[in-house]
Amino acid sequence: MFDGENVAGVTPDQLARRGMSRTFQNLQVCMNMSAIENVMVGAHLTLNTSLFAGMIRLPSLRRKDRACREEAQRLMNFVGVGKYIKSHASQMPYGALKRLEIARALAAKPKILLLDEPAAGLNHTETGEIDALIQKVAESGVTVVLVEHDMKLVMNLSDHILVLDYGKKLAEGTAEEVRRNPDVIAAYLGASA
């Protein structure tokens, strides 16, 4: 359910139009583009993609492109990769690319942001940066749904946790409730319930 509607089977482009955006566990960055172009791609639903408008470079198209570039710069600064605004994506370190993906997802102006393993492959410092960024995104009014195996990150960030074990719901509640749940302890720590 999303905004009171069943969205099972709804295509990704329709979900994006409704206000849902996501990142992927494995990087989905266009390495043949600049960092800022990667973020601008996230705003594609708001841009004029008319062939005719592009061919004659309508003033309204140029204004919209300029505004899109400015918003992409703002988002890059927001996620902490502003120093890469003039860089090619292939020149960025892995941790910065993870945050670049979040900037691209935010460019779609989502109501809800799905993050799939945003800390995967990150070191302790980078994980801390992702933690702070996710909090900042949530404080901006975007609902964040986090799929993550880093339990410290999950427990630190989450207002509500749903624990799955092989696709089956194991527990649900606050971090404290989940932390004390014997089924969660048995499944994830190997202790007997």
C-alpha positions in Angstrom: 0.0 0.0 0.0 1.2 3.5 -0.8 -0.9 6.6 -0.1 -3.8 4.3 0.6 -3.6 2.5 -2.8 -2.5 -1.0 -3.6 0.6 -0.6 -5.8 1.4 -4.3 -6.3 2.2 -4.8 -10.0 2.4 -1.0 -10.7 5.3 -0.3 -13.1 8.4 1.5 -11.8 7.7 4.7 -13.9 4.2 4.9 -12.4 5.5 4.4 -8.9 8.0 7.3 -9.6 5.2 9.5 -10.8 3.3 8.7 -7.5 6.3 9.8 -5.4 8.3 6.6 -4.8 12.1 6.6 -5.5 14.8 4.1 -4.7 18.5 3.2 -4.7 20.0 -0.2 -5.3 22.4 -2.4 -3.3 24.8 -2.6 -6.2 25.7 0.8 -7.7 23.5 1.9 -10.6 25.6 5.0 -11.5 26.2 5.9 -15.2 30.0 5.9 -15.2 30.0 7.5 -18.7 28.4 10.7 -17.4 29.4 13.5 -15.0 28.3 13.4 -11.4 25.9 16.2 -11.9 24.4 14.6 -15.0 23.7 11.4 -12.9 21.7 13.5 -10.4 19.9 15.4 -13.2 18.7 12.0 -14.6 16.6 11.6 -11.5 14.6 14.6 -12.4 13.6 13.2 -15.8 9.9 13.2 -15.0 9.8 17.0 -14.6 11.8 17.8 -17.8 10.5 18.6 -21.3 11.6 15.7 -23.5 10.0 16.9 -26.6 12.2 16.4 -29.7 10.9 19.6 -31.2 11.6 21.7 -28.1 15.1 20.2 -28.0 15.8 20.9 -31.7 14.9 24.5 -31.5 16.2 25.0 -28.0 13.1 26.8 -26.7 13.9 29.4 -24.0 11.5 27.6 -21.6 13.6 24.4 -22.1 16.8 26.2 -21.4 15.4 27.7 -18.2 14.1 24.3 -17.1 17.5 22.7 -17.8 19.3 25.5 -15.9 16.9 25.1 -12.9 17.4 21.3 -13.0 21.2 21.8 -12.9 20.9 24.2 -10.0 18.7 21.7 -8.1 21.2 18.9 -8.8 24.0 21.0 -7.4 21.9 21.7 -4.3 21.2 18.0 -3.9 24.9 17.1 -4.3 25.7 19.5 -1.5 22.8 18.2 0.6 24.2 14.6 0.4 27.8 15.7 1.0 29.3 15.3 -2.5 29.4 18.9 -3.5 33.1 18.8 -4.1 32.4 16.4 -7.1 30.0 18.8 -8.9 32.5 19.2 -11.8 33.8 15.6 -11.7 33.1 12.6 -13.8 31.3 9.8 -12.0 34.2 7.5 -12.7 36.5 9.7 -10.7 34.5 9.4 -7.5 35.2 7.0 -4.6 32.8 4.3 -3.8 31.3 5.9 -0.7 30.7 9.1 -2.6 28.9 7.2 -5.4 26.5 5.7 -2.8 25.6 9.2 -1.7 25.4 10.3 -5.4 22.7 7.7 -5.9 20.7 9.0 -3.0 21.0 12.5 -4.6 19.7 11.1 -7.9 16.8 9.4 -6.1 16.0 12.7 -4.3 15.9 14.6 -7.6 12.6 12.8 -8.4 11.2 14.7 -5.3 9.9 11.5 -3.7 7.4 11.2 -0.8 9.0 7.8 0.1 12.6 6.7 -0.6 13.5 3.0 -0.6 17.2 2.4 0.2 18.5 -1.1 -0.5 21.6 -1.8 1.5 23.0 1.8 1.4 25.9 0.9 3.7 26.9 -2.2 1.7 30.7 -2.2 1.0 31.3 1.0 3.1 33.9 1.4 5.8 33.0 2.6 9.3 33.5 6.3 8.5 31.4 6.1 5.3 28.7 4.2 7.1 28.5 7.0 9.7 28.1 9.5 6.8 25.3 7.4 5.3 23.7 7.2 8.8 23.7 11.0 9.1 22.5 11.5 5.6 19.5 9.2 6.1 18.6 11.1 9.2 18.8 14.3 7.3 16.6 13.0 4.5 14.0 11.8 7.0 14.1 15.2 8.8 13.4 16.9 5.4 10.0 15.1 5.3 10.8 12.2 3.1 9.8 8.8 4.5 12.7 6.4 4.3 12.3 2.6 4.0 15.6 1.0 4.7 16.6 -2.6 3.8 19.9 -3.2 5.6 21.9 -5.9 7.3 24.1 -3.5 9.4 22.2 -3.9 12.6 23.9 -1.0 14.3 22.8 1.3 11.5 19.3 -0.1 11.6 18.9 0.2 15.3 20.3 3.7 15.3 18.1 5.1 12.6 14.8 3.3 12.7 11.5 4.4 14.3 9.9 1.1 13.3 11.6 -2.2 12.4 10.3 -5.2 10.6 12.6 -8.3 10.8 12.4 -11.0 8.2 13.9 -14.5 8.4 13.9 -16.2 5.0 11.0 -14.0 3.8 8.9 -14.7 6.9 8.0 -12.0 9.3 9.9 -12.6 12.5 9.3 -9.5 14.6 8.0 -5.9 14.3 8.3 -2.9 16.6 10.7 -0.4 17.9 14.5 -0.9 18.0 14.3 -1.8 21.7 11.4 -4.3 21.2 13.2 -6.0 18.3 16.5 -6.0 20.2 14.9 -8.0 23.0 12.9 -10.4 20.9 14.0 -13.9 21.5 13.2 -15.0 17.9 15.4 -12.2 16.5 18.2 -13.1 18.9 18.0 -16.8 17.9 17.8 -16.1 14.2 20.5 -13.4 14.0 22.8 -14.2 16.9 22.5 -18.0 17.0 21.3 -18.0 20.6 18.6 -20.3 21.6 15.2 -18.7 21.9 
